[in-house]
Structure formats: C-alpha cells, structure tokens
Amino acid sequence: MTDASVRGTSGEDRDDYTKAESRQIRRRSLRLLGSLISPMRGLVVLTGVVIVVATGLQVLGPLLIAYGINTALPLAVEQMQWMPAIGVTVVYLVTGAAGAGLMGWFVVLSARLTQTILFDLRTRIFRHTQRLSLEFHEKYTSGRIISRQTSDLESIRELLDGGLNQLVQGALFGLFTLVMLFALDWRSGIVLLAMGVPLWLLMRWFYIESQKGFRMSRVVSARLIVQFVETMTGIRAVKAFRKEQRNDEQFGEVSAEYRAVNLRLVNLFGILDPGLILMANVTMGIVLLWGAFRVVDGTLLLGTLLAVVMYVRNFFSPLEEVAMFVNSYQSATAALEKVSGVLEEEPTVPDPATPVDLWTAKGHVHFEDVRFGYAGGKTILPDFTLDIPAGQTIALVGTTGAGKSTLAKLISRFYDPSRGSIRLDGVDLRALHPKDLRRAIVMVTQEAYLFSGTVADNIALGKPGASLEEIQAAARAVGADAFIEALPDGYASDVNKRGGRVSAGQRQLISFARAFLADPAVLILDEATASLDMPSERMIQDALQTLLADRTAIIIAHRLSTVAIADRVLVMEHGRIIEDDTPDALISGTGKFAQLHAAWRESLV
C-alpha cells in the first residue's frame, strides 16, 4: 500500500483504519513533523542541551544531601570542621539556582519552538486549502476545515507547549535518577528495575487504549464542529423550516457521544493514577525496609538510605507527567493525522509544468470531444463539442441537471475534462498560465459573495491595486454608483458579514462591478439573476448590457427574460446540445426552447 492509497482518507473522518493504513498515516504524520522541525535544527539542539544540563543539575540534590549527612555532618559535629558542610550547602544552592534558571530558559526556548512550528503549520494549511481544487472543497465540509485550523492545531499546540516538555523532563529525570541510584546503591536500583516490568505493562495498556480513545475523540469533535457550523451557517433555513427541535436532538446526540468518549478517557486515568501510586509505594516500602536492615548491619549509611528513598520517589513522580504527555500525544497524533491528510491532498486541477502565456485573450472558446463526470461518477458531458466565437453572447438553457453549470465550471477550469480538450484562443486551458486564465475568464454566480470589508474592497477584488477612480468608474458602468453613494460612508461603507448591509440586487450589482473592473475576455454568468425579484432583475438588465459588451459571454439562466440579450441560445439536455440558434428563431419554432418560453410567458400571466 502506498501513501496515495490513504491520501483520500483525510476527506472522511474515520476511525476504522486497517493496520497497514495506520502505518502509512503515521509515516505521513512523521514526515510532516520532520518538515516542520527541520528548518529549526539549531534551536532544537540548543533546547535539548539546556534541558539535559538543567535536569542533570536537578538530579544532584539527593546525592549532595547524602554527602552532607554521611561525611560533612560528622566532621562538623565530631571535629568542628565546618568547611565541608558549608561547601556542600553552597553547591546545593548553586546547582538548585542554576537548574531553575536553565529550566526557565528551556521554557522560553520551547515556547519559541512551538510558536514557530504552529505559525508554519497554520500558514501551510491556509495556503494549501486555498490551492486545492474546487472538487476538494465541494466534498470536504467547511466544519472539518475549521476543525483542522482550530481544535486540531490547539491539540498540537498543547503537545508541543506542555506535553513534550513533560515527556523530555520526565524521561531525562527518570534516566538520570536511575543512573544516580545505581551509583549510590545498585541493590536498590535492581529493585526499581524489577518494578519496571509491571510498570511497563501498565503504561503499554494505557497507551493502546488512549490511542483508540483519542482518535475517536478527534472524529467526534470534528462532527460536533460540523454540526454547529452548518446549523449556524444555514440559520435562515433552520428558522424557515422550524428545524430547531430536530437540530437540538441531533446536536445533543453528538454531544452525548463526545461526552461518552471523554468519560472513557477519564476512566483510563482513573486506573493509571492509582496504579502508579501503588507501584511507587510498594517500591519505596521494599527499598526502605531492605535499606533499614542494612543500616542496622552497618553496610549502608543513613544518608545514603535517605538519598536512595528520595531517588525512588523522584523516579515515580514524573511518571504521571509522562502519562499526561501520552494524553497530549494521543490527542495531537490524531489531530496531526487529520492535518497531514489535508496537506497530502493534491489539486485535481494542477498548474501546468510549462505554462503558456496568453497576454491578450480575444475570447474564442472551443470544446473538442470533451467527456466529463464528477469524481468518476455518472458522465455529465459525453463527447461534447462546441465552438464559441470571440465576442459572442450565448445563453445556456435547459432543465436542472442538463449540464449547464458543469459547462461553466469546465470553462473556468474549476475541473478538467477526463477526455478531450477545452481551448481559449487555441491554447488548451490545462497548459494556460494560471494568472492569464484568471485574468481572461471570470465567473459571476448566483451567490454574489461579498467579503467582510468595504464596498470598494469588494469591487477591487476584480483588479487588486485599482484606484478609487477606477472602482467608481466600474460601479457607474453597471449602475451601482447611485446606491453605493447613498450608503452611510459611500464606497468606504462596511458591507458586514456576507454583504448583510445591502440587498440581494445590490450585492449582484457589486459583483457585476467587480467583473467589469476585471475586464475579462470571457464572462460567465451562472444563474446570476436567479435570486432576484422582477424589479431587481429589470434594474440589472441595463447593467448586463454594459457588462457583456465587447466580450465573449456565457449566460446560464432559468429565467428566459435574461436570454433575450443573447446572440445565440443553446438548449441542453443530458449533457448534449439539442437546439442551437438565435432567440427569435427558436421562439418561433416548435422545439424545446419554444415550449420553455411559452411556459414562462404563461407563468407571468
């Protein structure tokens, strides 16, 4: 199995991976982590050195106490030699202060490392998801994308910011403690090693079970976010269809599942923590009892026994921190799997390896033997051929599912045909430079999406860097200047979220001004007036006349009033053109378009 075989799993929040898939996903996640850390090797090495030295200084404490009790204290009491006691006290204070200072430096360095990694990762996700093709965004819900940027990155932050520190400190502290324990009293070290067998079994059990739990937790968390985002995004439909109660029930079910998963994880800690305490107490009891007998026999000094007990206690103290690391690690691993899956996605519409420049496009569009179906599904366009001369306005009409919007998406190169070619002025769209493609072809959709910001900012989307005079000229050309000037701050007025401050017709006029400013060779209007009422549509007709002049235009419309301004009408059915003529010729005939037109006229009566 290759990485490609599991690349698509990022689009689905699953928890039923096979072992082979899990290994591939783990390798994929490690590659991502390695690519994030690699540019900061110097900082990683410095951080490692600091924590090793800091931990080493912390571990010296019990050894110095043993020396003080075994050697320095008898010299001071029996021979009045105070220098060893003073010396060991000074060394103890200096090592403690140095260890604390280095530990503080380690926290600063690790925080810098964490924030740099998160900055890189957050930027990568944003850039990559923007670069991915429309097909990815149509199958990958917005809630899951938000989950990647929020809860998943937060889990990774917790791992790097706290969990990793706990692991490094705990592992180093345990290793150094074990070394010092063997140096002081190897018999006590053997006792500790023997207790390591049940300890390893407990930690192994916790690791396996928490891995399952945290993977499920990430899946359910993503569902929770998706449910919330979709409900709030579609709140108008929720209110219109009185779906509040049903949504409450669905959200409650997902929330209950999320609670159950988290309670399962809490129960794991409910077993781990008492287990660690029990093992620590048993080990300390054995060491203390055995040591006491040897102190009585004179084979072990009292100070050494005290240091040994302290080392045993210190060995078990960070194990709960290591367990907390496992907590963070499992959560972050599940999050990293999801994030790496998104970053492994490849655009289905890739940029050309050797792009062809088209500095001045005329707008001649030609389909030749094009076959297309979404994601390997049913064929929408079978062996489609069409020629649209430069400067011609054509209207695409037909029943829902005939392939009109698919045709528009192919011309805009949101998708590539599975066979055949689509050419602009003789250049295959797959070979055309992306900047020339986006400059030459612009689509205006029914949604007329406005971004948060000013009216001027939204119009300038068609030509970044345009002056205010150019923006105003574009608005005047499509008849949008009057209502914009009437806004509280004119062109500087904030349109609010999704253009909530302006009406549907005004949003469409702003999108027309945006397209006019872009000045494309080919303009596609995909149901651009479908959401408007009749007065608003009539208001926009004049804007359309200006917008479509001197350019190739493709109009997709259910309302046949919009079709009247076309030079040519194409009637589509099942991905084929069944009628092709001027509007007047088709209306006077007896074909499909004449029937549609007659039905439309009757609906106006």
C-alpha positions as CSV (number, residue, x, y, z in Angstrom):
1,M,0.0,0.0,0.0
2,T,1.3,3.5,-0.9
3,D,0.7,6.9,0.6
4,A,-1.6,7.6,-2.3
5,S,-3.9,4.8,-1.2
6,V,-4.6,6.6,2.1
7,R,-4.4,10.2,0.9
8,G,-8.1,10.4,0.3
9,T,-8.9,9.4,3.9
10,S,-8.4,12.9,5.0
11,G,-11.6,13.8,3.4
12,E,-13.5,11.5,5.7
13,D,-13.3,11.5,9.5
14,R,-12.8,7.8,10.0
15,D,-11.8,5.6,13.0
16,D,-11.7,2.2,11.3
17,Y,-8.3,2.3,9.6
18,T,-6.6,-1.0,8.9
19,K,-3.1,-1.7,10.4
20,A,-1.5,-1.0,7.0
21,E,-3.4,2.3,6.7
22,S,-2.5,3.3,10.2
23,R,1.2,2.7,9.5
24,Q,1.1,4.8,6.3
25,I,-0.8,7.6,8.1
26,R,1.8,7.5,10.9
27,R,4.6,7.8,8.5
28,R,2.8,10.6,6.7
29,S,2.4,12.5,10.1
30,L,6.0,12.0,11.0
31,R,7.1,13.3,7.6
32,L,5.1,16.4,8.3
33,L,6.5,16.9,11.8
34,G,10.0,16.4,10.4
35,S,9.5,19.0,7.7
36,L,8.3,21.5,10.4
37,I,11.3,20.8,12.7
38,S,14.0,20.6,10.1
39,P,14.4,24.4,9.5
40,M,14.9,24.9,13.2
41,R,17.6,22.3,13.9
42,G,19.8,24.8,15.7
43,L,17.1,25.8,18.1
44,V,16.1,22.2,18.7
45,V,19.7,21.3,19.6
46,L,20.1,24.3,21.9
47,T,16.8,23.5,23.6
48,G,18.0,19.8,24.0
49,V,21.3,20.8,25.6
50,V,19.7,23.2,28.0
51,I,17.1,20.6,29.3
52,V,19.8,17.9,29.6
53,V,22.0,20.2,31.7
54,A,19.1,21.5,33.8
55,T,17.8,18.0,34.5
56,G,21.3,16.8,35.5
57,L,21.7,19.7,38.0
58,Q,18.3,18.9,39.5
59,V,19.2,15.2,40.0
60,L,22.3,16.1,42.0
61,G,20.2,17.2,45.0
62,P,19.8,13.8,46.9
63,L,23.5,12.9,46.2
64,L,24.6,16.2,47.9
65,I,22.3,15.5,50.8
66,A,23.8,12.0,51.2
67,Y,27.3,13.5,51.2
68,G,26.2,16.1,53.8
69,I,24.7,13.6,56.2
70,N,27.4,10.9,55.7
71,T,30.5,13.0,55.6
72,A,30.0,16.7,56.2
73,L,27.8,16.5,59.3
74,P,30.0,14.0,61.3
75,L,33.1,16.2,60.5
76,A,31.3,19.3,61.8
77,V,29.9,17.6,65.0
78,E,32.9,15.5,65.9
79,Q,35.9,17.5,64.6
80,M,34.4,21.0,64.3
81,Q,35.4,21.1,60.6
82,W,32.6,23.2,59.1
83,M,34.1,23.8,55.6
84,P,32.7,20.6,54.1
85,A,29.2,21.4,55.4
86,I,29.4,25.0,54.2
87,G,30.8,23.8,50.8
88,V,28.1,21.2,50.2
89,T,25.4,23.7,51.2
90,V,26.8,26.3,48.7
91,V,27.0,23.7,46.0
92,Y,23.4,22.6,46.7
93,L,22.1,26.2,46.5
94,V,24.2,26.9,43.3
95,T,23.1,23.8,41.5
96,G,19.5,24.4,42.5
97,A,19.6,28.0,41.3
98,A,21.4,27.1,38.1
99,G,18.9,24.3,37.4
100,A,16.0,26.6,37.9
101,G,17.5,29.2,35.7
102,L,18.2,26.7,32.9
103,M,14.7,25.3,33.3
104,G,13.3,28.8,32.8
105,W,15.4,29.3,29.7
106,F,14.2,25.9,28.4
107,V,10.6,27.0,28.8
108,V,11.3,30.2,26.7
109,L,13.2,28.2,24.0
110,S,10.5,25.5,23.8
111,A,7.8,28.2,23.6
112,R,9.6,29.9,20.7
113,L,10.0,26.5,19.0
114,T,6.3,25.7,19.5
115,Q,5.1,29.1,18.2
116,T,7.3,28.9,15.1
117,I,6.1,25.4,14.3
118,L,2.4,26.4,14.7
119,F,2.9,29.5,12.6
120,D,4.4,27.4,9.8
121,L,1.7,24.8,10.1
122,R,-1.2,27.2,10.3
123,T,0.1,29.1,7.2
124,R,0.6,25.8,5.3
125,I,-3.0,24.7,6.0
126,F,-4.4,28.0,4.8
127,R,-2.3,28.2,1.7
128,H,-2.7,24.6,0.8
129,T,-6.5,24.6,1.2
130,Q,-6.7,27.7,-1.0
131,R,-4.6,26.0,-3.6
132,L,-6.7,22.8,-3.7
133,S,-9.2,22.4,-6.5
134,L,-13.0,23.1,-6.2
135,E,-13.6,19.3,-6.1
136,F,-11.9,19.1,-2.7
137,H,-13.9,21.9,-1.2
138,E,-17.2,20.6,-2.6
139,K,-16.7,17.2,-0.8
140,Y,-14.8,18.5,2.3
141,T,-17.3,20.4,4.6
142,S,-16.4,23.8,6.0
143,G,-16.8,22.5,9.5
144,R,-14.0,20.0,9.0
145,I,-11.7,22.6,7.5
146,I,-12.4,24.8,10.5
147,S,-11.7,21.9,12.8
148,R,-8.2,21.5,11.2
149,Q,-7.4,25.1,11.8
150,T,-8.8,25.3,15.4
151,S,-9.2,22.3,17.6
152,D,-6.6,20.2,15.7
153,L,-4.0,22.9,15.9
154,E,-4.8,23.5,19.5
155,S,-4.2,19.8,20.3
156,I,-0.8,20.0,18.5
157,R,0.0,23.2,20.5
158,E,-0.8,21.5,23.8
159,L,1.6,18.7,22.8
160,L,4.4,20.9,21.8
161,D,3.9,23.5,24.5
162,G,3.3,21.3,27.6
163,G,3.2,17.6,26.8
164,L,6.6,17.5,25.0
165,N,8.2,19.4,27.9
166,Q,6.7,16.8,30.3
167,L,8.0,13.9,28.3
168,V,11.5,15.3,27.9
169,Q,11.8,16.3,31.6
170,G,10.2,13.1,32.8
171,A,12.3,10.8,30.6
172,L,15.6,12.6,31.3
173,F,14.8,12.9,35.0
174,G,13.9,9.2,35.2
175,L,17.1,8.2,33.4
176,F,19.4,10.4,35.4
177,T,17.7,9.3,38.6
178,L,18.2,5.6,37.7
179,V,21.9,6.2,37.0
180,M,22.4,8.0,40.3
181,L,20.5,5.3,42.2
182,F,22.8,2.6,40.8
183,A,25.8,4.7,41.6
184,L,24.7,5.1,45.2
185,D,23.2,1.6,45.8
186,W,23.0,-0.9,43.0
187,R,20.7,-3.2,45.1
188,S,18.0,-0.6,45.3
189,G,18.5,0.0,41.6
190,I,17.7,-3.7,41.0
191,V,14.5,-3.4,43.0
192,L,13.5,-0.4,40.9
193,L,14.3,-2.2,37.6
194,A,12.2,-5.3,38.8
195,M,9.2,-3.0,39.4
196,G,9.7,-1.7,35.8
197,V,8.1,-4.8,34.4
198,P,4.6,-4.2,35.8
199,L,5.1,-0.5,35.2
200,W,5.8,-1.1,31.5
201,L,2.7,-3.3,31.2
202,L,0.5,-0.6,32.8
203,M,1.9,2.2,30.6
204,R,1.6,0.0,27.5
205,W,-2.0,-0.8,28.3
206,F,-2.7,2.9,28.8
207,Y,-1.0,3.9,25.6
208,I,-3.0,1.4,23.4
209,E,-6.4,2.2,25.0
210,S,-5.9,6.0,25.0
211,Q,-4.8,5.9,21.3
212,K,-8.2,4.4,20.4
213,G,-10.0,6.9,22.6
214,F,-8.3,10.0,21.4
215,R,-8.7,9.0,17.7
216,M,-12.4,8.6,18.3
217,S,-12.4,11.9,20.2
218,R,-11.0,13.8,17.2
219,V,-13.6,12.2,15.0
220,V,-16.5,13.1,17.2
221,S,-15.1,16.6,17.9
222,A,-15.0,17.2,14.1
223,R,-18.6,16.1,13.9
224,L,-19.6,18.4,16.7
225,I,-17.9,21.4,14.9
226,V,-19.5,20.4,11.6
227,Q,-23.0,20.2,13.2
228,F,-22.5,23.6,14.8
229,V,-21.1,25.4,11.8
230,E,-23.7,24.0,9.4
231,T,-26.6,24.9,11.7
232,M,-25.3,28.5,12.2
233,T,-24.5,29.0,8.5
234,G,-27.9,27.8,7.5
235,I,-29.8,29.5,10.4
236,R,-32.3,31.1,7.9
237,A,-33.3,27.7,6.6
238,V,-33.5,26.4,10.2
239,K,-35.8,29.2,11.2
240,A,-37.9,28.9,8.0
241,F,-38.5,25.2,8.4
242,R,-38.7,25.1,12.2
243,K,-35.8,22.7,12.5
244,E,-34.7,24.0,15.9
245,Q,-36.0,21.0,17.8
246,R,-34.6,18.4,15.4
247,N,-31.2,20.2,15.4
248,D,-31.3,20.2,19.2
249,E,-31.8,16.5,19.2
250,Q,-29.0,15.8,16.6
251,F,-26.6,18.1,18.4
252,G,-27.5,16.5,21.7
253,E,-26.7,13.1,20.3
254,V,-23.3,14.1,19.0
255,S,-22.6,15.9,22.3
256,A,-23.6,12.8,24.2
257,E,-21.2,10.7,22.1
258,Y,-18.4,13.2,22.7
259,R,-19.1,13.2,26.4
260,A,-19.0,9.4,26.4
261,V,-15.7,9.3,24.6
262,N,-14.1,11.8,27.0
263,L,-15.5,9.9,30.1
264,R,-13.9,6.7,28.7
265,L,-10.6,8.6,28.6
266,V,-11.1,9.9,32.2
267,N,-11.7,6.3,33.3
268,L,-8.4,5.3,31.8
269,F,-6.7,7.8,34.1
270,G,-8.8,6.6,36.9
271,I,-6.9,3.3,36.6
272,L,-3.5,4.6,35.7
273,D,-3.1,7.1,38.5
274,P,-3.8,4.6,41.4
275,G,-1.7,2.0,39.6
276,L,1.3,4.4,39.6
277,I,0.8,5.3,43.2
278,L,0.6,1.7,44.3
279,M,3.8,0.7,42.4
280,A,5.6,3.8,43.9
281,N,4.5,2.9,47.4
282,V,5.4,-0.8,47.1
283,T,8.9,0.0,45.6
284,M,9.6,2.6,48.3
285,G,8.5,0.2,51.0
286,I,10.8,-2.6,49.8
287,V,13.7,-0.2,49.4
288,L,13.2,1.4,52.8
289,L,12.8,-1.9,54.6
290,W,15.8,-3.5,53.0
291,G,17.8,-0.4,53.5
292,A,16.9,-0.2,57.2
293,F,18.2,-3.7,57.8
294,R,21.5,-2.8,56.1
295,V,21.8,0.4,58.1
296,V,21.5,-1.7,61.3
297,D,24.1,-4.1,59.9
298,G,26.4,-1.1,59.1
299,T,26.6,-2.0,55.4
300,L,24.6,1.1,54.4
301,L,24.9,4.7,55.7
302,L,21.9,6.6,56.8
303,G,22.4,9.5,54.4
304,T,22.7,7.0,51.5
305,L,19.4,5.4,52.5
306,L,17.7,8.8,52.6
307,A,19.1,9.7,49.2
308,V,18.0,6.3,47.8
309,V,14.5,6.8,49.1
310,M,14.4,10.3,47.5
311,Y,15.6,8.9,44.2
312,V,13.0,6.2,44.2
313,R,10.3,8.8,45.0
314,N,11.7,11.1,42.3
315,F,11.7,8.3,39.7
316,F,7.9,7.8,40.1
317,S,7.0,11.5,40.4
318,P,7.3,12.4,36.7
319,L,5.6,9.3,35.5
320,E,2.2,10.9,35.9
321,E,3.6,13.8,33.8
322,V,4.7,11.2,31.2
323,A,1.1,9.8,31.3
324,M,-0.2,13.4,30.7
325,F,2.2,13.5,27.8
326,V,0.5,10.3,26.5
327,N,-2.8,12.2,26.9
328,S,-1.5,15.2,24.8
329,Y,0.4,12.9,22.4
330,Q,-2.7,10.8,21.5
331,S,-4.8,13.8,21.0
332,A,-2.1,15.6,19.0
333,T,-1.4,12.4,17.0
334,A,-5.0,12.1,15.9
335,A,-5.0,15.8,15.0
336,L,-1.7,15.5,13.1
337,E,-3.2,12.6,11.1
338,K,-6.1,14.8,10.0
339,V,-3.9,17.8,9.3
340,S,-1.3,15.8,7.4
341,G,-4.2,14.2,5.4
342,V,-5.3,17.7,4.2
343,L,-1.7,18.7,3.3
344,E,-1.2,15.5,1.4
345,E,-4.2,16.2,-0.8
346,E,-3.2,17.1,-4.3
347,P,-5.1,19.5,-6.6
348,T,-7.2,17.6,-9.2
349,V,-6.7,20.7,-11.4
350,P,-2.9,21.1,-11.3
351,D,-0.9,24.1,-12.6
352,P,0.9,23.3,-15.9
353,A,4.5,22.3,-15.6
354,T,5.4,24.5,-18.6
355,P,2.7,27.2,-18.7
356,V,1.8,29.0,-21.9
357,D,1.4,32.8,-21.7
358,L,-1.6,34.5,-23.3
359,W,-1.1,38.1,-22.7
360,T,-4.1,39.4,-24.7
361,A,-7.0,37.0,-24.9
362,K,-9.7,37.5,-27.5
363,G,-12.2,35.1,-26.0
364,H,-12.6,32.3,-28.6
365,V,-13.7,29.2,-26.7
366,H,-13.7,25.7,-28.2
367,F,-14.8,22.3,-26.8
368,E,-13.5,19.3,-28.7
369,D,-14.8,15.8,-27.8
370,V,-15.0,16.6,-24.1
371,R,-16.1,13.9,-21.7
372,F,-16.6,14.7,-18.0
373,G,-18.2,13.2,-14.9
374,Y,-17.7,14.2,-11.3
375,A,-15.3,12.1,-9.2
376,G,-15.5,9.1,-11.6
377,G,-19.3,9.1,-11.3
378,K,-22.0,9.4,-14.0
379,T,-20.9,11.0,-17.2
380,I,-22.4,14.5,-17.4
381,L,-20.9,15.6,-20.7
382,P,-20.5,12.8,-23.2
383,D,-18.3,13.6,-26.3
384,F,-19.2,17.3,-26.1
385,T,-18.1,19.6,-28.9
386,L,-18.9,23.3,-29.1
387,D,-17.4,26.4,-30.7
388,I,-18.0,29.9,-29.3
389,P,-16.5,32.7,-31.4
390,A,-14.9,35.6,-29.7
391,G,-17.3,38.4,-28.7
392,Q,-20.4,36.3,-29.0
393,T,-23.0,36.2,-26.2
394,I,-24.6,32.7,-25.8
395,A,-27.3,31.6,-23.4
396,L,-27.4,28.1,-22.0
397,V,-30.9,26.9,-21.1
398,G,-32.3,23.5,-20.1
399,T,-33.8,21.6,-17.3
400,T,-31.9,21.1,-14.0
401,G,-29.1,18.6,-14.4
402,A,-28.7,19.1,-18.1
403,G,-25.0,20.1,-17.6
404,K,-25.1,23.9,-17.9
405,S,-23.2,24.7,-14.7
406,T,-20.8,21.9,-15.4
407,L,-20.0,23.5,-18.7
408,A,-19.3,26.8,-16.9
409,K,-17.1,25.1,-14.3
410,L,-15.1,23.5,-17.1
411,I,-14.6,26.8,-19.0
412,S,-13.4,28.4,-15.7
413,R,-11.1,25.4,-15.2
414,F,-12.6,24.5,-11.8
415,Y,-12.5,21.0,-13.2
416,D,-10.6,19.3,-16.0
417,P,-12.2,17.1,-18.6
418,S,-11.4,13.4,-18.4
419,R,-11.1,13.3,-22.2
420,G,-10.9,15.9,-24.9
421,S,-9.8,19.5,-24.7
422,I,-11.1,23.0,-24.0
423,R,-9.2,25.8,-25.7
424,L,-9.1,29.5,-25.3
425,D,-7.8,31.2,-28.4
426,G,-6.3,27.9,-29.5
427,V,-4.5,27.3,-26.1
428,D,-5.6,24.3,-24.0
429,L,-6.7,25.5,-20.6
430,R,-4.6,22.9,-19.0
431,A,-1.5,24.5,-20.5
432,L,-2.5,28.1,-19.9
433,H,-0.7,30.1,-17.3
434,P,-2.9,30.4,-14.2
435,K,-2.6,34.2,-14.0
436,D,-3.6,34.5,-17.6
437,L,-6.5,32.1,-17.1
438,R,-7.9,34.0,-14.2
439,R,-7.5,37.3,-15.9
440,A,-9.1,36.1,-19.1
441,I,-12.1,34.2,-17.6
442,V,-14.3,35.4,-14.8
443,M,-17.5,33.8,-13.4
444,V,-20.3,35.7,-11.7
445,T,-22.5,33.2,-9.7
446,Q,-25.9,33.4,-8.1
447,E,-24.4,33.7,-4.7
448,A,-22.7,37.1,-5.3
449,Y,-20.4,36.5,-2.3
450,L,-19.2,39.7,-0.6
451,F,-16.3,39.5,1.8
452,S,-16.1,41.5,5.1
453,G,-14.8,44.9,4.3
454,T,-15.8,48.0,2.4
455,V,-17.7,48.2,-0.9
456,A,-14.6,49.5,-2.6
457,D,-12.6,46.5,-1.3
458,N,-15.1,44.1,-2.7
459,I,-15.2,45.7,-6.1
460,A,-11.4,45.9,-6.2
461,L,-11.3,42.1,-5.9
462,G,-11.6,42.1,-9.7
463,K,-8.4,44.1,-10.0
464,P,-6.2,44.3,-6.9
465,G,-4.5,47.6,-6.6
466,A,-7.2,49.5,-8.6
467,S,-7.5,53.2,-7.8
468,L,-10.7,54.6,-6.2
469,E,-11.4,56.4,-9.6
470,E,-11.3,53.0,-11.4
471,I,-13.6,51.4,-8.8
472,Q,-16.1,54.2,-9.1
473,A,-16.0,54.1,-12.9
474,A,-16.8,50.3,-12.8
475,A,-19.7,50.9,-10.4
476,R,-21.1,53.7,-12.6
477,A,-20.8,51.5,-15.7
478,V,-23.1,48.8,-14.2
479,G,-25.5,51.3,-12.5
480,A,-24.2,50.6,-8.9
481,D,-22.9,54.1,-8.2
482,A,-26.2,55.6,-7.0
483,F,-27.0,53.2,-4.2
484,I,-23.3,53.0,-3.1
485,E,-23.1,56.8,-2.7
486,A,-26.3,56.6,-0.7
487,L,-24.7,54.3,1.9
488,P,-23.6,56.0,5.1
489,D,-19.9,56.0,4.1
490,G,-20.3,55.6,0.4
491,Y,-17.6,53.4,-1.1
492,A,-15.9,53.1,2.4
493,S,-19.1,51.6,3.9
494,D,-18.6,48.2,5.5
495,V,-20.8,45.6,3.8
496,N,-20.9,43.5,7.0
497,K,-20.7,39.7,7.1
498,R,-21.5,38.3,3.6
499,G,-22.9,41.6,2.5
500,G,-25.7,41.7,5.0
501,R,-25.9,45.5,4.8
502,V,-27.0,45.6,1.2
503,S,-29.9,43.8,-0.6
504,A,-29.6,40.8,-2.9
505,G,-29.9,43.0,-6.0
506,Q,-27.3,45.4,-4.7
507,R,-24.9,42.6,-3.9
508,Q,-25.3,41.4,-7.5
509,L,-24.6,44.9,-8.9
510,I,-21.4,45.0,-6.7
511,S,-20.4,41.6,-8.2
512,F,-21.1,42.9,-11.7
513,A,-18.9,46.0,-10.9
514,R,-16.2,43.6,-9.7
515,A,-16.4,41.6,-13.0
516,F,-16.4,44.8,-15.1
517,L,-13.3,46.1,-13.3
518,A,-11.6,42.8,-14.0
519,D,-12.4,43.2,-17.7
520,P,-12.2,39.6,-18.7
521,A,-12.2,38.3,-22.3
522,V,-14.8,35.6,-21.3
523,L,-17.5,36.3,-18.8
524,I,-19.7,33.6,-17.4
525,L,-23.0,34.4,-15.6
526,D,-24.1,31.3,-13.7
527,E,-27.7,31.9,-12.6
528,A,-26.5,35.4,-11.8
529,T,-30.1,36.8,-11.6
530,A,-31.9,33.8,-10.3
531,S,-32.2,35.1,-6.7
532,L,-33.6,38.5,-7.7
533,D,-37.2,39.6,-7.9
534,M,-38.6,41.0,-11.1
535,P,-38.0,44.7,-10.3
536,S,-34.4,43.9,-9.3
537,E,-33.9,41.9,-12.4
538,R,-35.1,44.7,-14.6
539,M,-32.8,47.1,-12.8
540,I,-29.9,44.8,-13.6
541,Q,-30.7,44.3,-17.3
542,D,-29.1,47.6,-18.2
543,A,-26.0,46.6,-16.2
544,L,-25.9,43.3,-18.1
545,Q,-25.9,45.1,-21.4
546,T,-22.9,47.2,-20.4
547,L,-21.2,44.2,-18.8
548,L,-21.5,41.9,-21.8
549,A,-20.4,44.4,-24.4
550,D,-17.3,43.6,-26.5
551,R,-16.5,40.3,-24.8
552,T,-17.4,36.6,-25.0
553,A,-20.3,35.9,-22.6
554,I,-21.9,32.7,-21.5
555,I,-25.2,33.2,-19.7
556,I,-26.8,30.3,-17.7
557,A,-30.4,31.2,-16.8
558,H,-33.7,29.7,-15.9
559,R,-35.5,33.0,-16.5
560,L,-35.8,33.4,-20.2
561,S,-36.1,37.1,-19.9
562,T,-32.3,37.2,-19.4
563,V,-31.8,35.1,-22.6
564,A,-33.3,37.8,-24.8
565,I,-30.0,39.7,-24.8
566,A,-28.0,36.7,-26.2
567,D,-26.8,36.4,-29.8
568,R,-27.3,32.6,-29.6
569,V,-29.2,30.2,-27.5
570,L,-28.0,26.6,-26.7
571,V,-30.6,24.2,-25.3
572,M,-29.0,21.4,-23.4
573,E,-30.4,18.1,-22.3
574,H,-28.4,15.2,-20.7
575,G,-25.1,16.9,-21.5
576,R,-25.9,17.4,-25.2
577,I,-26.9,20.4,-27.2
578,I,-30.3,19.7,-28.8
579,E,-31.0,23.2,-30.2
580,D,-28.7,26.0,-31.3
581,D,-30.0,29.2,-32.9
582,T,-30.9,32.8,-32.2
583,P,-33.5,33.5,-29.5
584,D,-36.1,34.8,-32.1
585,A,-35.6,31.7,-34.4
586,L,-36.0,29.3,-31.5
587,I,-39.1,31.1,-30.1
588,S,-40.8,31.0,-33.4
589,G,-40.2,27.3,-33.8
590,T,-41.7,24.2,-32.1
591,G,-38.7,22.8,-30.2
592,K,-37.8,22.6,-26.6
593,F,-36.9,26.3,-26.2
594,A,-40.3,27.4,-27.7
595,Q,-42.0,25.1,-25.1
596,L,-39.9,26.6,-22.3
597,H,-40.6,30.1,-23.5
598,A,-44.3,29.5,-23.8
599,A,-44.5,28.1,-20.3
600,W,-42.5,31.0,-18.9
601,R,-44.9,33.5,-20.6
602,E,-47.9,31.7,-19.1
603,S,-46.3,31.9,-15.6
604,L,-46.3,35.7,-15.9
605,V,-50.0,36.0,-16.6
